Amino acid sequence: IGGLMAEVIRLELFEPGMQFVQGDLFNQLTAMHATFMIFFAIIPAFVGFANYCMPIMIGAPDMAFPRLNNWTFWIVPFSALLMLTSFFVPGGANAAGWTIYPPLTNAVYSPGAGIDMWILAVHLAGASSILGAINFIVTILNMRAPGMKLFKMPLFPWAVLVTAWLMLIGTPVLAGAITMLLTDRNFGTAFFNPAGGGDPALFQHIFWFYSHPAVYIMVLPGFGIVSEILPTFSKKKLFGYVSMVWAMVAIAVLGCLVWAHHMYTVGMDLVAQSIFMTMTMLIAVPTGIKIFNWLATMWGGSIKFTVAMKFAVAFVALFTIGGLSGIVLASAPVDYMMHDTYYVVAHLHYVFVAGAFISIMAGLYYWFPKMTGKMLSEKLGEWHFWLTFIFVNLTFFPMHFLGMMGMPRRIADYNPAFADL
């Protein structure tokens, strides 16, 4: 569903003017594409891998709370259904971006039930995340095989543990932000309404306190998957195991402290901007440690390029590109120019598609025999890999240049009359 939305967006932007959808529906598609991909594609895929593989890897018979686990699963399809049906209510779905910033999302500018349905659906997905996180933490801390100390665990369970703590810390904060927005819309409160003493920038602070760590919720499990695949097909031990663990912990801690780098353009104090800029650039250090350790793992190894290995190596290369463009955007003066342009779209898609999605594919090819007892076709896998690799780069790499030329994102039609402004 999220991919189909993306296809319509790209088709609409193929030529000037409006060919397939009207501007309002285009805005709904951009907001819902992002939401579906985050809450109903990437996060559930990683949670699924964690559910199946992590207990096996730590020698546990099952998750700590199997009934709770079942509940966390069944919340998700109903949450997705609630969000999908918002397209069919008067006023349509959320058309204000997945970030749902007020005042654009207050009752005046977004009158229908679409935003309220979006908020309730995210509440359900968030409840699933919180319950799942508790389950993962208890399972890893209490149900490891005798003698398996934390620093003897494989990297994937470590990634799951760190990710679960991020979910547990960040998701309730998002729940608070969207609940405040819900009451502003429906019950006359003024948390984000300046007329009543509120502040729209407050919403951004609370929202991004969750939504920046959410980036690492969608990437850290991928780090764990790649850290299992590269040693296997390089026929070597993982280089620098302890530093890899602490790098993941450092990424998670720093990831909770840099939320306002999404907000350089809201008029924030220059000292605060400098602090957030420095902290953001510091994340490059533990991430760099991981990249170099993966390269050192492959260095001198007897490498076998299976489809899983190809996806894993592609992850390392393409995620590095996404990380480097992140360092560019971390600089506040540069971000003033790049903010809300296609450079940001390129950056986040190199992290989410070239990062999260490609690592999910690597994990699928790697663990499919374990999960089903059957091998996937390597020949079809080769086609899958090369078509994915080529078209991901053809789609998203040119967006860096579009952004540097000033093309704004989330615009349905670029009027040539404004080209010279």
Backbone torsions as a table, in degrees:
resi	resn	phi	psi	omega
1	ILE	NA	-47.8	178.7
2	GLY	-61.9	-37.7	178.4
3	GLY	-67.3	-38.8	177.5
4	LEU	-62.7	-40.1	177.0
5	MET	-59.7	-42.8	179.0
6	ALA	-62.4	-40.0	179.1
7	GLU	-60.9	-43.1	179.4
8	VAL	-64.2	-41.5	178.4
9	ILE	-58.7	-47.1	-177.3
10	ARG	-68.1	-38.8	178.1
11	LEU	-63.0	-41.3	-179.6
12	GLU	-64.5	-35.2	-177.9
13	LEU	-84.3	-2.2	-175.3
14	PHE	-63.6	-34.5	178.6
15	GLU	-134.4	155.4	174.4
16	PRO	-62.3	158.6	-177.8
17	GLY	84.9	176.4	-177.9
18	MET	-108.0	115.1	-177.3
19	GLN	-103.0	-44.4	-168.0
20	PHE	-108.9	-41.2	-177.1
21	VAL	-133.8	160.7	174.9
22	GLN	-84.2	164.9	-174.3
23	GLY	-55.9	-40.8	-177.1
24	ASP	-66.4	-42.4	177.6
25	LEU	-66.8	-36.1	176.1
26	PHE	-58.1	-45.5	179.3
27	ASN	-62.8	-39.0	177.4
28	GLN	-63.1	-41.5	-179.0
29	LEU	-64.6	-40.5	-179.8
30	THR	-64.7	-42.0	-179.9
31	ALA	-66.7	-44.6	-173.9
32	MET	-78.0	-29.1	174.2
33	HIS	-57.6	-50.8	-179.6
34	ALA	-61.2	-46.0	-177.2
35	THR	-62.4	-45.4	-178.9
36	PHE	-64.2	-43.2	-177.9
37	MET	-64.5	-36.6	-178.0
38	ILE	-76.4	-56.9	-170.0
39	PHE	-84.6	-22.4	-173.2
40	PHE	-124.3	5.9	176.2
41	ALA	-126.2	-68.6	-171.1
42	ILE	-69.3	-53.5	-176.6
43	ILE	-61.2	-47.4	178.3
44	PRO	-62.4	-33.2	179.3
45	ALA	-63.4	-46.8	179.2
46	PHE	-66.2	-39.8	178.3
47	VAL	-62.7	-37.2	177.5
48	GLY	-62.8	-47.0	176.0
49	PHE	-58.2	-44.3	-178.5
50	ALA	-62.1	-41.5	179.4
51	ASN	-60.2	-42.6	-173.9
52	TYR	-82.0	-47.9	-167.6
53	CYS	-89.0	-35.8	-173.3
54	MET	-61.5	-46.5	178.5
55	PRO	-59.7	-37.9	177.9
56	ILE	-62.2	-41.4	-173.7
57	MET	-72.9	-22.5	178.2
58	ILE	-104.9	3.0	177.4
59	GLY	77.9	23.3	177.5
60	ALA	-89.9	145.9	-179.7
61	PRO	-71.0	-27.5	-177.8
62	ASP	-168.5	-179.8	170.7
63	MET	-67.3	157.9	-176.0
64	ALA	-61.6	-40.3	-176.5
65	PHE	-125.3	84.5	-174.5
66	PRO	-62.3	-38.4	-179.9
67	ARG	-66.3	-42.4	176.3
68	LEU	-60.7	-39.1	178.7
69	ASN	-60.1	-44.4	178.8
70	ASN	-62.1	-39.3	179.3
71	TRP	-64.1	-45.1	-179.8
72	THR	-60.6	-33.2	177.5
73	PHE	-68.5	-49.7	-171.6
74	TRP	-72.5	-17.4	173.7
75	ILE	-64.1	-36.5	-169.1
76	VAL	-65.1	-50.4	-180.0
77	PRO	-60.9	-34.3	178.7
78	PHE	-70.8	-35.3	174.8
79	SER	-62.7	-44.8	179.4
80	ALA	-63.8	-40.0	179.6
81	LEU	-64.4	-41.0	177.6
82	LEU	-61.2	-42.6	-179.5
83	MET	-68.6	-39.6	-178.4
84	LEU	-66.6	-39.9	-178.6
85	THR	-68.7	-14.4	178.3
86	SER	-64.9	-19.2	175.8
87	PHE	-63.9	-23.6	-170.0
88	PHE	-104.5	4.6	177.1
89	VAL	-90.4	159.8	177.5
90	PRO	-56.4	131.6	-177.0
91	GLY	92.4	-16.5	175.4
92	GLY	78.6	-172.3	-175.4
93	ALA	-78.8	-180.0	173.7
94	ASN	-55.2	121.7	179.3
95	ALA	-116.9	17.4	-172.7
96	ALA	-108.8	20.9	-177.6
97	GLY	84.3	157.6	-178.6
98	TRP	-69.6	-11.6	179.5
99	THR	-84.8	-10.4	177.2
100	ILE	37.6	49.6	-179.8
101	TYR	-65.4	132.6	162.8
102	PRO	-77.8	157.2	5.9
103	PRO	-81.6	-1.6	-177.8
104	LEU	-61.0	-27.8	-177.0
105	THR	-101.4	10.5	176.9
106	ASN	-76.4	175.7	-172.5
107	ALA	-65.6	-21.7	-179.0
108	VAL	-75.3	-48.6	-173.6
109	TYR	-89.7	-22.1	177.2
110	SER	-129.8	75.6	-170.1
111	PRO	-70.0	-38.6	-170.4
112	GLY	-63.8	-172.6	-179.0
113	ALA	-85.5	-3.5	-174.1
114	GLY	-57.0	-46.8	-179.4
115	ILE	-65.6	-40.3	-179.6
116	ASP	-63.3	-40.6	178.3
117	MET	-65.9	-38.8	177.0
118	TRP	-59.3	-47.2	-178.4
119	ILE	-61.7	-45.1	-178.8
120	LEU	-67.1	-37.3	177.9
121	ALA	-65.0	-41.7	177.9
122	VAL	-66.8	-35.3	174.6
123	HIS	-58.1	-44.8	179.3
124	LEU	-63.4	-47.3	179.0
125	ALA	-61.1	-38.2	178.5
126	GLY	-66.3	-39.6	176.5
127	ALA	-61.0	-41.2	176.8
128	SER	-59.5	-45.0	-179.8
129	SER	-61.6	-45.0	-177.3
130	ILE	-64.0	-47.1	-179.6
131	LEU	-64.0	-41.3	177.9
132	GLY	-63.3	-40.2	-179.4
133	ALA	-62.2	-44.1	178.0
134	ILE	-58.6	-44.1	-179.5
135	ASN	-60.5	-45.7	179.7
136	PHE	-63.0	-45.2	-177.0
137	ILE	-62.9	-46.9	-179.0
138	VAL	-63.7	-42.3	-179.2
139	THR	-60.7	-47.2	-176.0
140	ILE	-70.3	-40.4	-176.2
141	LEU	-76.4	-29.2	-171.6
142	ASN	-111.8	-16.4	-168.8
143	MET	-121.3	19.3	176.1
144	ARG	-68.7	153.0	178.3
145	ALA	-60.9	150.4	178.9
146	PRO	-54.4	132.5	178.8
147	GLY	89.1	-12.2	178.7
148	MET	-86.0	95.4	175.9
149	LYS	-75.2	165.7	-177.4
150	LEU	-55.1	-42.2	-177.2
151	PHE	-84.3	14.3	168.5
152	LYS	-110.5	-2.9	179.8
153	MET	-69.8	149.4	169.3
154	PRO	-61.6	165.9	-175.9
155	LEU	-68.8	-31.5	-177.5
156	PHE	-65.0	-47.7	174.5
157	PRO	-58.2	-35.8	175.9
158	TRP	-61.3	-44.3	179.6
159	ALA	-61.8	-39.5	179.4
160	VAL	-65.0	-41.8	-179.7
161	LEU	-62.5	-47.2	-179.2
162	VAL	-65.4	-42.1	179.1
163	THR	-62.3	-41.2	-179.5
164	ALA	-62.3	-39.8	177.1
165	TRP	-64.8	-38.9	176.6
166	LEU	-61.6	-43.9	177.8
167	MET	-59.4	-44.4	-175.0
168	LEU	-68.5	-34.8	-179.2
169	ILE	-79.9	-41.6	-170.0
170	GLY	-87.3	-37.9	-170.9
171	THR	-62.9	-41.0	177.4
172	PRO	-61.1	-29.4	178.6
173	VAL	-67.3	-43.4	175.1
174	LEU	-60.3	-41.7	179.0
175	ALA	-58.5	-40.0	177.5
176	GLY	-62.9	-45.0	-177.7
177	ALA	-62.1	-46.9	-175.2
178	ILE	-75.7	-25.7	174.0
179	THR	-67.9	-42.2	176.7
180	MET	-60.9	-41.2	177.9
181	LEU	-64.7	-40.5	179.1
182	LEU	-60.8	-43.1	-179.9
183	THR	-71.6	-33.9	174.1
184	ASP	-59.8	-40.6	-176.0
185	ARG	-73.3	-35.8	-167.2
186	ASN	-117.0	-19.8	-172.1
187	PHE	-125.5	12.7	171.4
188	GLY	78.8	10.6	174.4
189	THR	-73.8	171.4	-175.3
190	ALA	-139.1	44.1	178.7
191	PHE	-58.7	-39.9	-174.2
192	PHE	-118.5	15.6	-178.6
193	ASN	-107.6	109.4	-177.8
194	PRO	-57.9	-29.2	-179.4
195	ALA	-63.3	-26.0	179.7
196	GLY	-106.6	14.0	-179.9
197	GLY	92.2	6.5	179.5
198	GLY	-87.3	-178.0	-176.2
199	ASP	-145.3	115.7	178.8
200	PRO	-60.0	-30.7	-179.9
201	ALA	-67.0	-25.1	176.9
202	LEU	-60.1	-41.4	178.3
203	PHE	-58.8	-43.9	-178.0
204	GLN	-61.3	-41.8	179.0
205	HIS	-60.5	-47.2	-177.2
206	ILE	-69.2	-42.8	-178.5
207	PHE	-60.3	-47.7	-175.2
208	TRP	-76.1	-18.3	175.1
209	PHE	-62.3	-31.8	170.6
210	TYR	-86.2	-45.5	-163.9
211	SER	-75.8	-18.3	170.1
212	HIS	-78.0	-47.9	171.9
213	PRO	-55.0	-27.9	178.1
214	ALA	-59.6	-30.7	175.5
215	VAL	-58.7	-42.5	-178.4
216	TYR	-77.6	-27.7	171.9
217	ILE	-59.7	-32.3	-178.0
218	MET	-91.7	-3.4	-176.7
219	VAL	-120.4	-36.9	-177.0
220	LEU	-57.9	-42.1	175.5
221	PRO	-60.9	-33.1	175.4
222	GLY	-63.0	-39.9	174.7
223	PHE	-57.4	-43.5	-179.3
224	GLY	-64.0	-43.1	179.8
225	ILE	-61.4	-48.2	-178.5
226	VAL	-64.1	-34.5	178.7
227	SER	-69.5	-17.2	173.2
228	GLU	-86.8	-37.8	-172.3
229	ILE	-76.6	-45.3	-174.4
230	LEU	-60.0	-45.7	177.5
231	PRO	-63.9	-36.7	-177.8
232	THR	-60.2	-48.6	-174.1
233	PHE	-93.9	2.6	168.7
234	SER	-100.9	-7.3	-177.7
235	LYS	55.1	42.8	177.8
236	LYS	-140.7	159.7	171.4
237	LYS	-71.2	153.7	175.3
238	LEU	-62.5	130.1	-179.1
239	PHE	-76.0	129.5	171.8
240	GLY	67.5	52.4	-175.7
241	TYR	-54.9	-50.1	-175.0
242	VAL	-63.6	-41.9	179.1
243	SER	-65.7	-31.2	177.5
244	MET	-66.6	-40.9	178.4
245	VAL	-63.5	-50.0	-177.4
246	TRP	-68.3	-29.5	175.1
247	ALA	-63.2	-41.2	177.9
248	MET	-63.9	-42.5	179.0
249	VAL	-63.3	-43.1	-179.7
250	ALA	-63.7	-41.2	178.0
251	ILE	-60.4	-43.0	-179.4
252	ALA	-64.9	-44.6	-178.9
253	VAL	-65.3	-49.6	179.4
254	LEU	-64.1	-34.4	179.6
255	GLY	-60.9	-25.8	178.0
256	CYS	-83.9	-6.8	-172.8
257	LEU	-113.2	8.2	-171.9
258	VAL	-124.5	17.8	-170.5
259	TRP	-57.1	-33.1	-171.6
260	ALA	-78.1	1.7	173.8
261	HIS	-70.8	-8.8	171.7
262	HIS	-82.5	-2.6	-166.1
263	MET	-129.2	23.2	-177.9
264	TYR	-57.2	-29.0	-172.0
265	THR	-91.8	9.0	-177.9
266	VAL	-90.1	3.9	-179.1
267	GLY	91.9	26.5	-179.5
268	MET	-68.3	153.0	176.7
269	ASP	-56.3	139.8	-175.6
270	LEU	-64.0	-34.9	178.3
271	VAL	-63.9	-44.6	178.5
272	ALA	-60.9	-42.9	178.3
273	GLN	-59.2	-42.0	-179.0
274	SER	-64.3	-40.0	-180.0
275	ILE	-64.9	-48.5	-179.0
276	PHE	-64.9	-34.5	178.3
277	MET	-64.4	-45.2	-178.9
278	THR	-64.8	-45.2	-179.6
279	MET	-61.9	-38.5	-179.5
280	THR	-64.8	-44.3	-180.0
281	MET	-65.0	-28.9	178.8
282	LEU	-64.4	-28.3	179.4
283	ILE	-61.0	-24.6	178.7
284	ALA	-61.9	-24.6	-176.4
285	VAL	-69.6	-58.4	178.1
286	PRO	-63.3	-32.9	177.7
287	THR	-65.4	-41.6	176.9
288	GLY	-61.4	-39.3	177.0
289	ILE	-57.8	-43.9	-179.1
290	LYS	-64.9	-44.8	-179.2
291	ILE	-59.5	-48.4	-178.0
292	PHE	-66.6	-34.9	177.7
293	ASN	-67.7	-37.6	175.4
294	TRP	-63.5	-43.1	178.3
295	LEU	-64.0	-39.9	179.5
296	ALA	-67.4	-32.0	176.7
297	THR	-63.4	-41.5	-179.8
298	MET	-76.5	-26.8	-174.0
299	TRP	-61.6	122.2	178.5
300	GLY	76.2	5.4	179.9
301	GLY	-83.4	166.5	175.0
302	SER	-93.1	85.1	-168.2
303	ILE	-80.3	132.7	174.1
304	LYS	-115.8	115.8	-174.3
305	PHE	-86.5	73.3	169.5
306	THR	-71.5	173.4	178.6
307	VAL	-62.5	-40.9	178.7
308	ALA	-60.7	-41.9	-179.8
309	MET	-66.5	-40.0	178.4
310	LYS	-59.7	-46.5	178.8
311	PHE	-62.3	-38.6	-179.0
312	ALA	-66.3	-43.1	179.1
313	VAL	-67.1	-39.1	176.6
314	ALA	-61.1	-39.1	176.8
315	PHE	-57.4	-48.9	-177.9
316	VAL	-59.2	-45.8	-177.4
317	ALA	-67.0	-48.7	-172.4
318	LEU	-77.5	-35.5	176.2
319	PHE	-63.3	-33.6	176.9
320	THR	-61.8	-41.3	176.9
321	ILE	-61.2	-45.6	177.6
322	GLY	-60.5	-38.7	178.4
323	GLY	-67.3	-39.8	-179.5
324	LEU	-66.0	-40.1	177.4
325	SER	-68.2	-25.5	174.2
326	GLY	-66.4	-37.8	177.5
327	ILE	-66.5	-36.3	175.9
328	VAL	-59.7	-48.3	-177.9
329	LEU	-71.6	-19.8	179.0
330	ALA	-65.5	-25.3	-179.3
331	SER	-76.7	115.8	-174.3
332	ALA	-56.2	-45.6	-179.3
333	PRO	-62.5	-35.5	177.6
334	VAL	-71.2	-39.0	-177.5
335	ASP	-65.2	-30.5	175.8
336	TYR	-53.7	-38.4	-178.2
337	MET	-82.3	-35.6	-173.6
338	MET	-88.6	-16.3	-172.1
339	HIS	-56.6	132.6	178.9
340	ASP	61.2	25.1	172.4
341	THR	-106.2	178.0	179.8
342	TYR	-69.8	-11.3	174.3
343	TYR	-63.6	-39.4	177.4
344	VAL	-65.3	-41.3	178.1
345	VAL	-61.0	-43.1	178.4
346	ALA	-61.6	-46.4	-179.0
347	HIS	-58.7	-51.8	-174.2
348	LEU	-70.0	-29.1	177.9
349	HIS	-76.8	-28.7	173.7
350	TYR	-70.0	-27.0	175.5
351	VAL	-79.5	-46.7	-173.1
352	PHE	-83.1	-43.8	-177.9
353	VAL	-84.0	-56.4	-179.3
354	ALA	-70.9	-21.3	177.8
355	GLY	-94.1	-79.9	-172.8
356	ALA	-61.6	-52.7	-174.2
357	PHE	-62.3	-44.8	-177.3
358	ILE	-68.2	-34.1	176.7
359	SER	-70.4	-32.1	174.3
360	ILE	-62.3	-43.8	178.4
361	MET	-63.3	-40.5	177.8
362	ALA	-59.6	-46.6	179.5
363	GLY	-63.1	-37.2	-179.5
364	LEU	-63.7	-47.2	179.7
365	TYR	-67.5	-33.6	-176.4
366	TYR	-73.8	-43.4	-173.1
367	TRP	-99.7	-5.1	-179.0
368	PHE	-55.2	-45.3	178.1
369	PRO	-61.4	-36.9	179.2
370	LYS	-65.0	-39.5	-174.2
371	MET	-79.8	-30.4	-171.8
372	THR	-120.7	-17.0	-174.4
373	GLY	78.9	8.4	180.0
374	LYS	-125.4	149.8	175.8
375	MET	-91.5	142.5	171.2
376	LEU	-80.3	152.8	-180.0
377	SER	-67.4	122.0	178.1
378	GLU	-68.3	-32.6	-178.5
379	LYS	-66.8	-49.2	176.8
380	LEU	-63.9	-35.7	177.5
381	GLY	-61.1	-38.4	176.8
382	GLU	-60.2	-45.9	177.4
383	TRP	-59.7	-45.7	-179.5
384	HIS	-58.6	-47.9	-176.8
385	PHE	-62.9	-52.2	-173.1
386	TRP	-67.7	-38.4	177.1
387	LEU	-64.3	-42.3	178.3
388	THR	-62.4	-49.8	-175.4
389	PHE	-61.1	-45.4	-177.5
390	ILE	-66.7	-47.8	-172.6
391	PHE	-77.9	-28.1	172.4
392	VAL	-59.8	-45.8	-178.9
393	ASN	-71.1	-38.3	177.4
394	LEU	-64.3	-34.3	-179.1
395	THR	-74.5	-47.6	-165.9
396	PHE	-101.2	-25.8	-177.0
397	PHE	-65.3	-42.0	179.3
398	PRO	-61.8	-20.4	-179.6
399	MET	-63.7	-25.9	174.6
400	HIS	-58.2	-44.2	-177.0
401	PHE	-72.5	-37.9	176.1
402	LEU	-58.3	-43.5	-179.6
403	GLY	-65.0	-41.2	179.2
404	MET	-67.0	-23.7	175.4
405	MET	-85.8	-2.8	173.3
406	GLY	97.0	11.8	-178.5
407	MET	-71.4	118.2	-179.1
408	PRO	-77.4	151.4	178.3
409	ARG	-86.7	170.7	175.8
410	ARG	58.7	31.8	177.0
411	ILE	-114.2	124.2	-175.5
412	ALA	-75.1	-37.6	-176.0
413	ASP	-142.8	126.5	179.6
414	TYR	-95.1	108.2	-175.6
415	ASN	-73.9	119.7	-178.1
416	PRO	-60.0	-19.6	-179.8
417	ALA	-63.7	-22.6	-177.7
418	PHE	-99.1	7.0	-171.9
419	ALA	-63.4	-29.9	-175.3
420	ASP	-90.3	-4.5	-176.5
421	LEU	-74.1	NA	NA
